[in-house]
Structures are given as structure tokens and as C-alpha cells.
Amino acid sequence: MIMEVQFGSREKLLETFEEALKHNKKQLCLQVLKWLIDNEKTEELEIIKERILKKFKTRKEVYLTLFDYCMTR
């Protein structure tokens, strides 16, 4: 997944991410958020952020990660 974030296309990244969401992988989704933040891929982050918030709306880790991103940006 990290290779998709750093070197892959947006379409392939979203396709791989959707596959992870199907399997309900919260830790992987959080890690993708952090990778996108670190690599400053804001367009992809905005797309993925909405999907993660919809899927994991009761998980505080998701909100804390996004809050930290918003505060440092």
C-alpha cells in the first residue's frame, strides 16, 4: 500500500484503498491517512478522508489523526 501512496497513480491507490475498506481494516486505513499526510497528497487525502469518516465514524483514532493534520496544516 505504501508503494501505491508514494509511486502509484490515484486510480490504483483508490482501488487498493477500497479493497481495504471492504475488509474493514481500520489500522490500514489509519496508516494510509498518515502516509498521505506525510507525502502531502492533499487531493487524495480529501477523497479518502470522506470514505474513512463514513466507515469508521465511531473511532476516535480517525478523528484524532485528522484533527492533528488540520492543526499542523
PyMOL Python script that loads the backbone (N, CA, C, O; Angstrom):
from pymol import cmd

cmd.read_pdbstr("""\
ATOM      1  N   MET A   1       0.829  -1.188   0.000  1.00  0.00           N
ATOM      2  CA  MET A   1       0.000   0.000   0.000  1.00  0.00           C
ATOM      3  C   MET A   1       0.873   1.250   0.000  1.00  0.00           C
ATOM      4  O   MET A   1       0.539   2.239  -0.652  1.00  0.00           O
ATOM      5  N   ILE A   2       1.973   1.211   0.718  1.00  0.00           N
ATOM      6  CA  ILE A   2       2.833   2.396   0.766  1.00  0.00           C
ATOM      7  C   ILE A   2       3.416   2.705  -0.613  1.00  0.00           C
ATOM      8  O   ILE A   2       3.647   3.868  -0.945  1.00  0.00           O
ATOM      9  N   MET A   3       3.650   1.680  -1.402  1.00  0.00           N
ATOM     10  CA  MET A   3       4.162   1.897  -2.760  1.00  0.00           C
ATOM     11  C   MET A   3       3.119   2.619  -3.608  1.00  0.00           C
ATOM     12  O   MET A   3       3.462   3.465  -4.434  1.00  0.00           O
ATOM     13  N   GLU A   4       1.851   2.286  -3.404  1.00  0.00           N
ATOM     14  CA  GLU A   4       0.785   2.968  -4.134  1.00  0.00           C
ATOM     15  C   GLU A   4       0.704   4.435  -3.742  1.00  0.00           C
ATOM     16  O   GLU A   4       0.464   5.297  -4.587  1.00  0.00           O
ATOM     17  N   VAL A   5       0.905   4.718  -2.462  1.00  0.00           N
ATOM     18  CA  VAL A   5       0.844   6.104  -1.996  1.00  0.00           C
ATOM     19  C   VAL A   5       1.988   6.911  -2.585  1.00  0.00           C
ATOM     20  O   VAL A   5       1.784   8.028  -3.059  1.00  0.00           O
ATOM     21  N   GLN A   6       3.188   6.351  -2.558  1.00  0.00           N
ATOM     22  CA  GLN A   6       4.355   7.110  -2.988  1.00  0.00           C
ATOM     23  C   GLN A   6       4.522   7.164  -4.499  1.00  0.00           C
ATOM     24  O   GLN A   6       4.851   8.215  -5.048  1.00  0.00           O
ATOM     25  N   PHE A   7       4.301   6.044  -5.177  1.00  0.00           N
ATOM     26  CA  PHE A   7       4.650   5.986  -6.591  1.00  0.00           C
ATOM     27  C   PHE A   7       3.496   5.673  -7.535  1.00  0.00           C
ATOM     28  O   PHE A   7       3.624   5.867  -8.743  1.00  0.00           O
ATOM     29  N   GLY A   8       2.385   5.199  -7.014  1.00  0.00           N
ATOM     30  CA  GLY A   8       1.290   4.760  -7.870  1.00  0.00           C
ATOM     31  C   GLY A   8       0.392   5.894  -8.326  1.00  0.00           C
ATOM     32  O   GLY A   8       0.524   7.042  -7.901  1.00  0.00           O
ATOM     33  N   SER A   9      -0.516   5.531  -9.199  1.00  0.00           N
ATOM     34  CA  SER A   9      -1.483   6.512  -9.689  1.00  0.00           C
ATOM     35  C   SER A   9      -2.628   6.651  -8.686  1.00  0.00           C
ATOM     36  O   SER A   9      -2.816   5.804  -7.813  1.00  0.00           O
ATOM     37  N   ARG A  10      -3.370   7.714  -8.830  1.00  0.00           N
ATOM     38  CA  ARG A  10      -4.504   7.973  -7.938  1.00  0.00           C
ATOM     39  C   ARG A  10      -5.554   6.875  -8.071  1.00  0.00           C
ATOM     40  O   ARG A  10      -6.125   6.441  -7.071  1.00  0.00           O
ATOM     41  N   GLU A  11      -5.812   6.428  -9.286  1.00  0.00           N
ATOM     42  CA  GLU A  11      -6.826   5.406  -9.508  1.00  0.00           C
ATOM     43  C   GLU A  11      -6.460   4.100  -8.821  1.00  0.00           C
ATOM     44  O   GLU A  11      -7.299   3.466  -8.181  1.00  0.00           O
ATOM     45  N   LYS A  12      -5.204   3.703  -8.958  1.00  0.00           N
ATOM     46  CA  LYS A  12      -4.755   2.451  -8.337  1.00  0.00           C
ATOM     47  C   LYS A  12      -4.773   2.566  -6.815  1.00  0.00           C
ATOM     48  O   LYS A  12      -5.116   1.605  -6.127  1.00  0.00           O
ATOM     49  N   LEU A  13      -4.409   3.723  -6.290  1.00  0.00           N
ATOM     50  CA  LEU A  13      -4.445   3.941  -4.844  1.00  0.00           C
ATOM     51  C   LEU A  13      -5.871   3.823  -4.321  1.00  0.00           C
ATOM     52  O   LEU A  13      -6.109   3.158  -3.313  1.00  0.00           O
ATOM     53  N   LEU A  14      -6.816   4.461  -4.995  1.00  0.00           N
ATOM     54  CA  LEU A  14      -8.212   4.406  -4.557  1.00  0.00           C
ATOM     55  C   LEU A  14      -8.782   2.993  -4.672  1.00  0.00           C
ATOM     56  O   LEU A  14      -9.571   2.563  -3.830  1.00  0.00           O
ATOM     57  N   GLU A  15      -8.378   2.280  -5.716  1.00  0.00           N
ATOM     58  CA  GLU A  15      -8.838   0.905  -5.887  1.00  0.00           C
ATOM     59  C   GLU A  15      -8.321   0.014  -4.751  1.00  0.00           C
ATOM     60  O   GLU A  15      -9.073  -0.786  -4.193  1.00  0.00           O
ATOM     61  N   THR A  16      -7.056   0.153  -4.420  1.00  0.00           N
ATOM     62  CA  THR A  16      -6.471  -0.627  -3.336  1.00  0.00           C
ATOM     63  C   THR A  16      -7.086  -0.248  -1.999  1.00  0.00           C
ATOM     64  O   THR A  16      -7.329  -1.106  -1.151  1.00  0.00           O
ATOM     65  N   PHE A  17      -7.334   1.033  -1.818  1.00  0.00           N
ATOM     66  CA  PHE A  17      -7.940   1.505  -0.579  1.00  0.00           C
ATOM     67  C   PHE A  17      -9.362   0.976  -0.420  1.00  0.00           C
ATOM     68  O   PHE A  17      -9.754   0.581   0.678  1.00  0.00           O
ATOM     69  N   GLU A  18     -10.131   0.964  -1.495  1.00  0.00           N
ATOM     70  CA  GLU A  18     -11.496   0.438  -1.440  1.00  0.00           C
ATOM     71  C   GLU A  18     -11.490  -1.035  -1.048  1.00  0.00           C
ATOM     72  O   GLU A  18     -12.368  -1.492  -0.315  1.00  0.00           O
ATOM     73  N   GLU A  19     -10.502  -1.774  -1.535  1.00  0.00           N
ATOM     74  CA  GLU A  19     -10.382  -3.186  -1.176  1.00  0.00           C
ATOM     75  C   GLU A  19     -10.115  -3.334   0.322  1.00  0.00           C
ATOM     76  O   GLU A  19     -10.657  -4.237   0.960  1.00  0.00           O
ATOM     77  N   ALA A  20      -9.293  -2.464   0.880  1.00  0.00           N
ATOM     78  CA  ALA A  20      -9.020  -2.496   2.320  1.00  0.00           C
ATOM     79  C   ALA A  20     -10.272  -2.144   3.117  1.00  0.00           C
ATOM     80  O   ALA A  20     -10.515  -2.723   4.176  1.00  0.00           O
ATOM     81  N   LEU A  21     -11.061  -1.208   2.622  1.00  0.00           N
ATOM     82  CA  LEU A  21     -12.304  -0.840   3.315  1.00  0.00           C
ATOM     83  C   LEU A  21     -13.306  -1.990   3.335  1.00  0.00           C
ATOM     84  O   LEU A  21     -14.047  -2.159   4.303  1.00  0.00           O
ATOM     85  N   LYS A  22     -13.327  -2.775   2.266  1.00  0.00           N
ATOM     86  CA  LYS A  22     -14.245  -3.910   2.216  1.00  0.00           C
ATOM     87  C   LYS A  22     -13.945  -4.906   3.325  1.00  0.00           C
ATOM     88  O   LYS A  22     -14.849  -5.547   3.861  1.00  0.00           O
ATOM     89  N   HIS A  23     -12.673  -5.027   3.662  1.00  0.00           N
ATOM     90  CA  HIS A  23     -12.262  -5.984   4.687  1.00  0.00           C
ATOM     91  C   HIS A  23     -12.203  -5.360   6.070  1.00  0.00           C
ATOM     92  O   HIS A  23     -11.739  -5.990   7.020  1.00  0.00           O
ATOM     93  N   ASN A  24     -12.676  -4.112   6.187  1.00  0.00           N
ATOM     94  CA  ASN A  24     -12.810  -3.437   7.471  1.00  0.00           C
ATOM     95  C   ASN A  24     -11.470  -3.330   8.206  1.00  0.00           C
ATOM     96  O   ASN A  24     -11.397  -3.610   9.403  1.00  0.00           O
ATOM     97  N   LYS A  25     -10.429  -2.933   7.510  1.00  0.00           N
ATOM     98  CA  LYS A  25      -9.088  -2.826   8.080  1.00  0.00           C
ATOM     99  C   LYS A  25      -8.856  -1.408   8.598  1.00  0.00           C
ATOM    100  O   LYS A  25      -8.359  -0.544   7.876  1.00  0.00           O
ATOM    101  N   LYS A  26      -9.222  -1.187   9.855  1.00  0.00           N
ATOM    102  CA  LYS A  26      -9.111   0.153  10.443  1.00  0.00           C
ATOM    103  C   LYS A  26      -7.661   0.609  10.528  1.00  0.00           C
ATOM    104  O   LYS A  26      -7.354   1.756  10.202  1.00  0.00           O
ATOM    105  N   GLN A  27      -6.764  -0.276  10.963  1.00  0.00           N
ATOM    106  CA  GLN A  27      -5.361   0.111  11.127  1.00  0.00           C
ATOM    107  C   GLN A  27      -4.738   0.476   9.782  1.00  0.00           C
ATOM    108  O   GLN A  27      -3.965   1.430   9.696  1.00  0.00           O
ATOM    109  N   LEU A  28      -5.063  -0.263   8.753  1.00  0.00           N
ATOM    110  CA  LEU A  28      -4.528   0.045   7.431  1.00  0.00           C
ATOM    111  C   LEU A  28      -5.051   1.385   6.934  1.00  0.00           C
ATOM    112  O   LEU A  28      -4.303   2.159   6.337  1.00  0.00           O
ATOM    113  N   CYS A  29      -6.307   1.660   7.171  1.00  0.00           N
ATOM    114  CA  CYS A  29      -6.883   2.940   6.753  1.00  0.00           C
ATOM    115  C   CYS A  29      -6.232   4.103   7.484  1.00  0.00           C
ATOM    116  O   CYS A  29      -5.958   5.141   6.882  1.00  0.00           O
ATOM    117  N   LEU A  30      -5.983   3.938   8.771  1.00  0.00           N
ATOM    118  CA  LEU A  30      -5.291   4.984   9.530  1.00  0.00           C
ATOM    119  C   LEU A  30      -3.870   5.182   9.019  1.00  0.00           C
ATOM    120  O   LEU A  30      -3.381   6.309   8.937  1.00  0.00           O
ATOM    121  N   GLN A  31      -3.219   4.091   8.680  1.00  0.00           N
ATOM    122  CA  GLN A  31      -1.853   4.183   8.164  1.00  0.00           C
ATOM    123  C   GLN A  31      -1.834   4.896   6.816  1.00  0.00           C
ATOM    124  O   GLN A  31      -0.932   5.690   6.551  1.00  0.00           O
ATOM    125  N   VAL A  32      -2.807   4.626   5.972  1.00  0.00           N
ATOM    126  CA  VAL A  32      -2.895   5.315   4.680  1.00  0.00           C
ATOM    127  C   VAL A  32      -3.095   6.805   4.900  1.00  0.00           C
ATOM    128  O   VAL A  32      -2.486   7.619   4.206  1.00  0.00           O
ATOM    129  N   LEU A  33      -3.937   7.173   5.853  1.00  0.00           N
ATOM    130  CA  LEU A  33      -4.116   8.589   6.179  1.00  0.00           C
ATOM    131  C   LEU A  33      -2.787   9.231   6.553  1.00  0.00           C
ATOM    132  O   LEU A  33      -2.454  10.313   6.070  1.00  0.00           O
ATOM    133  N   LYS A  34      -2.040   8.569   7.403  1.00  0.00           N
ATOM    134  CA  LYS A  34      -0.751   9.116   7.846  1.00  0.00           C
ATOM    135  C   LYS A  34       0.233   9.212   6.687  1.00  0.00           C
ATOM    136  O   LYS A  34       0.973  10.192   6.588  1.00  0.00           O
ATOM    137  N   TRP A  35       0.255   8.214   5.811  1.00  0.00           N
ATOM    138  CA  TRP A  35       1.155   8.246   4.652  1.00  0.00           C
ATOM    139  C   TRP A  35       0.796   9.393   3.722  1.00  0.00           C
ATOM    140  O   TRP A  35       1.678  10.092   3.222  1.00  0.00           O
ATOM    141  N   LEU A  36      -0.493   9.587   3.490  1.00  0.00           N
ATOM    142  CA  LEU A  36      -0.920  10.683   2.622  1.00  0.00           C
ATOM    143  C   LEU A  36      -0.571  12.035   3.230  1.00  0.00           C
ATOM    144  O   LEU A  36      -0.179  12.955   2.512  1.00  0.00           O
ATOM    145  N   ILE A  37      -0.711  12.160   4.530  1.00  0.00           N
ATOM    146  CA  ILE A  37      -0.344  13.404   5.208  1.00  0.00           C
ATOM    147  C   ILE A  37       1.152  13.638   5.090  1.00  0.00           C
ATOM    148  O   ILE A  37       1.584  14.748   4.781  1.00  0.00           O
ATOM    149  N   ASP A  38       1.945  12.602   5.334  1.00  0.00           N
ATOM    150  CA  ASP A  38       3.402  12.736   5.263  1.00  0.00           C
ATOM    151  C   ASP A  38       3.889  13.064   3.859  1.00  0.00           C
ATOM    152  O   ASP A  38       4.856  13.807   3.693  1.00  0.00           O
ATOM    153  N   ASN A  39       3.224  12.515   2.849  1.00  0.00           N
ATOM    154  CA  ASN A  39       3.622  12.743   1.458  1.00  0.00           C
ATOM    155  C   ASN A  39       2.932  13.948   0.839  1.00  0.00           C
ATOM    156  O   ASN A  39       3.127  14.236  -0.342  1.00  0.00           O
ATOM    157  N   GLU A  40       2.127  14.654   1.625  1.00  0.00           N
ATOM    158  CA  GLU A  40       1.441  15.873   1.201  1.00  0.00           C
ATOM    159  C   GLU A  40       0.594  15.673  -0.057  1.00  0.00           C
ATOM    160  O   GLU A  40       0.627  16.489  -0.978  1.00  0.00           O
ATOM    161  N   LYS A  41      -0.148  14.595  -0.079  1.00  0.00           N
ATOM    162  CA  LYS A  41      -1.066  14.308  -1.189  1.00  0.00           C
ATOM    163  C   LYS A  41      -2.470  14.721  -0.753  1.00  0.00           C
ATOM    164  O   LYS A  41      -3.290  13.890  -0.365  1.00  0.00           O
ATOM    165  N   THR A  42      -2.720  16.016  -0.826  1.00  0.00           N
ATOM    166  CA  THR A  42      -3.954  16.562  -0.263  1.00  0.00           C
ATOM    167  C   THR A  42      -5.201  16.179  -1.056  1.00  0.00           C
ATOM    168  O   THR A  42      -6.265  15.984  -0.469  1.00  0.00           O
ATOM    169  N   GLU A  43      -5.089  16.070  -2.363  1.00  0.00           N
ATOM    170  CA  GLU A  43      -6.267  15.710  -3.159  1.00  0.00           C
ATOM    171  C   GLU A  43      -6.738  14.299  -2.826  1.00  0.00           C
ATOM    172  O   GLU A  43      -7.930  14.062  -2.632  1.00  0.00           O
ATOM    173  N   GLU A  44      -5.793  13.370  -2.761  1.00  0.00           N
ATOM    174  CA  GLU A  44      -6.138  12.002  -2.410  1.00  0.00           C
ATOM    175  C   GLU A  44      -6.640  11.923  -0.971  1.00  0.00           C
ATOM    176  O   GLU A  44      -7.549  11.154  -0.660  1.00  0.00           O
ATOM    177  N   LEU A  45      -6.041  12.722  -0.107  1.00  0.00           N
ATOM    178  CA  LEU A  45      -6.444  12.743   1.297  1.00  0.00           C
ATOM    179  C   LEU A  45      -7.893  13.185   1.448  1.00  0.00           C
ATOM    180  O   LEU A  45      -8.632  12.616   2.251  1.00  0.00           O
ATOM    181  N   GLU A  46      -8.303  14.181   0.695  1.00  0.00           N
ATOM    182  CA  GLU A  46      -9.686  14.662   0.776  1.00  0.00           C
ATOM    183  C   GLU A  46     -10.675  13.588   0.330  1.00  0.00           C
ATOM    184  O   GLU A  46     -11.745  13.443   0.922  1.00  0.00           O
ATOM    185  N   ILE A  47     -10.322  12.843  -0.701  1.00  0.00           N
ATOM    186  CA  ILE A  47     -11.205  11.781  -1.192  1.00  0.00           C
ATOM    187  C   ILE A  47     -11.305  10.660  -0.168  1.00  0.00           C
ATOM    188  O   ILE A  47     -12.400  10.209   0.170  1.00  0.00           O
ATOM    189  N   ILE A  48     -10.165  10.219   0.318  1.00  0.00           N
ATOM    190  CA  ILE A  48     -10.119   9.088   1.238  1.00  0.00           C
ATOM    191  C   ILE A  48     -10.684   9.461   2.601  1.00  0.00           C
ATOM    192  O   ILE A  48     -11.295   8.630   3.273  1.00  0.00           O
ATOM    193  N   LYS A  49     -10.482  10.697   3.005  1.00  0.00           N
ATOM    194  CA  LYS A  49     -10.967  11.158   4.311  1.00  0.00           C
ATOM    195  C   LYS A  49     -12.474  10.965   4.442  1.00  0.00           C
ATOM    196  O   LYS A  49     -12.952  10.489   5.471  1.00  0.00           O
ATOM    197  N   GLU A  50     -13.208  11.326   3.423  1.00  0.00           N
ATOM    198  CA  GLU A  50     -14.665  11.188   3.471  1.00  0.00           C
ATOM    199  C   GLU A  50     -15.086   9.730   3.609  1.00  0.00           C
ATOM    200  O   GLU A  50     -16.014   9.414   4.354  1.00  0.00           O
ATOM    201  N   ARG A  51     -14.411   8.855   2.901  1.00  0.00           N
ATOM    202  CA  ARG A  51     -14.763   7.435   2.962  1.00  0.00           C
ATOM    203  C   ARG A  51     -14.418   6.832   4.321  1.00  0.00           C
ATOM    204  O   ARG A  51     -15.164   6.009   4.851  1.00  0.00           O
ATOM    205  N   ILE A  52     -13.287   7.244   4.879  1.00  0.00           N
ATOM    206  CA  ILE A  52     -12.893   6.726   6.190  1.00  0.00           C
ATOM    207  C   ILE A  52     -13.850   7.226   7.266  1.00  0.00           C
ATOM    208  O   ILE A  52     -14.254   6.460   8.141  1.00  0.00           O
ATOM    209  N   LEU A  53     -14.213   8.498   7.208  1.00  0.00           N
ATOM    210  CA  LEU A  53     -15.133   9.033   8.208  1.00  0.00           C
ATOM    211  C   LEU A  53     -16.501   8.359   8.139  1.00  0.00           C
ATOM    212  O   LEU A  53     -17.150   8.159   9.165  1.00  0.00           O
ATOM    213  N   LYS A  54     -16.933   8.013   6.943  1.00  0.00           N
ATOM    214  CA  LYS A  54     -18.215   7.334   6.798  1.00  0.00           C
ATOM    215  C   LYS A  54     -18.146   5.917   7.377  1.00  0.00           C
ATOM    216  O   LYS A  54     -19.081   5.462   8.037  1.00  0.00           O
ATOM    217  N   LYS A  55     -17.043   5.233   7.125  1.00  0.00           N
ATOM    218  CA  LYS A  55     -16.903   3.843   7.555  1.00  0.00           C
ATOM    219  C   LYS A  55     -16.601   3.719   9.052  1.00  0.00           C
ATOM    220  O   LYS A  55     -17.166   2.862   9.732  1.00  0.00           O
ATOM    221  N   PHE A  56     -15.713   4.570   9.560  1.00  0.00           N
ATOM    222  CA  PHE A  56     -15.259   4.462  10.948  1.00  0.00           C
ATOM    223  C   PHE A  56     -15.676   5.683  11.761  1.00  0.00           C
ATOM    224  O   PHE A  56     -14.852   6.279  12.454  1.00  0.00           O
ATOM    225  N   LYS A  57     -16.930   6.052  11.681  1.00  0.00           N
ATOM    226  CA  LYS A  57     -17.382   7.285  12.333  1.00  0.00           C
ATOM    227  C   LYS A  57     -17.392   7.212  13.851  1.00  0.00           C
ATOM    228  O   LYS A  57     -17.494   8.249  14.506  1.00  0.00           O
ATOM    229  N   THR A  58     -17.290   6.035  14.425  1.00  0.00           N
ATOM    230  CA  THR A  58     -17.272   5.917  15.881  1.00  0.00           C
ATOM    231  C   THR A  58     -15.873   5.732  16.447  1.00  0.00           C
ATOM    232  O   THR A  58     -15.719   5.558  17.656  1.00  0.00           O
ATOM    233  N   ARG A  59     -14.853   5.764  15.604  1.00  0.00           N
ATOM    234  CA  ARG A  59     -13.473   5.531  16.055  1.00  0.00           C
ATOM    235  C   ARG A  59     -12.767   6.851  16.307  1.00  0.00           C
ATOM    236  O   ARG A  59     -12.615   7.666  15.397  1.00  0.00           O
ATOM    237  N   LYS A  60     -12.343   7.057  17.528  1.00  0.00           N
ATOM    238  CA  LYS A  60     -11.703   8.321  17.879  1.00  0.00           C
ATOM    239  C   LYS A  60     -10.335   8.487  17.233  1.00  0.00           C
ATOM    240  O   LYS A  60      -9.897   9.617  17.015  1.00  0.00           O
ATOM    241  N   GLU A  61      -9.642   7.379  16.917  1.00  0.00           N
ATOM    242  CA  GLU A  61      -8.319   7.474  16.309  1.00  0.00           C
ATOM    243  C   GLU A  61      -8.365   8.200  14.968  1.00  0.00           C
ATOM    244  O   GLU A  61      -7.454   8.950  14.619  1.00  0.00           O
ATOM    245  N   VAL A  62      -9.434   7.965  14.231  1.00  0.00           N
ATOM    246  CA  VAL A  62      -9.593   8.613  12.929  1.00  0.00           C
ATOM    247  C   VAL A  62      -9.717  10.121  13.107  1.00  0.00           C
ATOM    248  O   VAL A  62      -9.063  10.895  12.408  1.00  0.00           O
ATOM    249  N   TYR A  63     -10.547  10.521  14.032  1.00  0.00           N
ATOM    250  CA  TYR A  63     -10.743  11.951  14.273  1.00  0.00           C
ATOM    251  C   TYR A  63      -9.483  12.610  14.814  1.00  0.00           C
ATOM    252  O   TYR A  63      -9.172  13.745  14.451  1.00  0.00           O
ATOM    253  N   LEU A  64      -8.759  11.913  15.676  1.00  0.00           N
ATOM    254  CA  LEU A  64      -7.523  12.478  16.225  1.00  0.00           C
ATOM    255  C   LEU A  64      -6.465  12.668  15.138  1.00  0.00           C
ATOM    256  O   LEU A  64      -5.762  13.679  15.123  1.00  0.00           O
ATOM    257  N   THR A  65      -6.354  11.712  14.243  1.00  0.00           N
ATOM    258  CA  THR A  65      -5.395  11.829  13.143  1.00  0.00           C
ATOM    259  C   THR A  65      -5.752  12.994  12.236  1.00  0.00           C
ATOM    260  O   THR A  65      -4.879  13.773  11.855  1.00  0.00           O
ATOM    261  N   LEU A  66      -7.019  13.122  11.890  1.00  0.00           N
ATOM    262  CA  LEU A  66      -7.446  14.223  11.026  1.00  0.00           C
ATOM    263  C   LEU A  66      -7.355  15.571  11.739  1.00  0.00           C
ATOM    264  O   LEU A  66      -7.030  16.580  11.113  1.00  0.00           O
ATOM    265  N   PHE A  67      -7.636  15.594  13.024  1.00  0.00           N
ATOM    266  CA  PHE A  67      -7.510  16.825  13.796  1.00  0.00           C
ATOM    267  C   PHE A  67      -6.057  17.281  13.839  1.00  0.00           C
ATOM    268  O   PHE A  67      -5.766  18.466  13.676  1.00  0.00           O
ATOM    269  N   ASP A  68      -5.157  16.346  14.058  1.00  0.00           N
ATOM    270  CA  ASP A  68      -3.730  16.668  14.083  1.00  0.00           C
ATOM    271  C   ASP A  68      -3.284  17.227  12.734  1.00  0.00           C
ATOM    272  O   ASP A  68      -2.502  18.175  12.677  1.00  0.00           O
ATOM    273  N   TYR A  69      -3.782  16.638  11.653  1.00  0.00           N
ATOM    274  CA  TYR A  69      -3.453  17.128  10.314  1.00  0.00           C
ATOM    275  C   TYR A  69      -3.967  18.554  10.114  1.00  0.00           C
ATOM    276  O   TYR A  69      -3.251  19.413   9.599  1.00  0.00           O
ATOM    277  N   CYS A  70      -5.195  18.795  10.519  1.00  0.00           N
ATOM    278  CA  CYS A  70      -5.781  20.133  10.344  1.00  0.00           C
ATOM    279  C   CYS A  70      -5.058  21.183  11.176  1.00  0.00           C
ATOM    280  O   CYS A  70      -4.914  22.325  10.739  1.00  0.00           O
ATOM    281  N   MET A  71      -4.610  20.820  12.344  1.00  0.00           N
ATOM    282  CA  MET A  71      -3.930  21.778  13.212  1.00  0.00           C
ATOM    283  C   MET A  71      -2.515  22.095  12.722  1.00  0.00           C
ATOM    284  O   MET A  71      -2.038  23.213  12.917  1.00  0.00           O
ATOM    285  N   THR A  72      -1.847  21.147  12.101  1.00  0.00           N
ATOM    286  CA  THR A  72      -0.487  21.396  11.613  1.00  0.00           C
ATOM    287  C   THR A  72      -0.478  22.012  10.227  1.00  0.00           C
ATOM    288  O   THR A  72       0.550  22.534   9.796  1.00  0.00           O
ATOM    289  N   ARG A  73      -1.563  21.967   9.542  1.00  0.00           N
ATOM    290  CA  ARG A  73      -1.643  22.492   8.182  1.00  0.00           C
ATOM    291  C   ARG A  73      -1.832  23.941   8.153  1.00  0.00           C
ATOM    292  O   ARG A  73      -1.918  24.531   7.077  1.00  0.00           O
TER     293      ARG A  73
END
""", "prot")
cmd.dss("prot")
cmd.show_as("cartoon", "prot")
cmd.util.cbc("prot")
cmd.orient("prot")
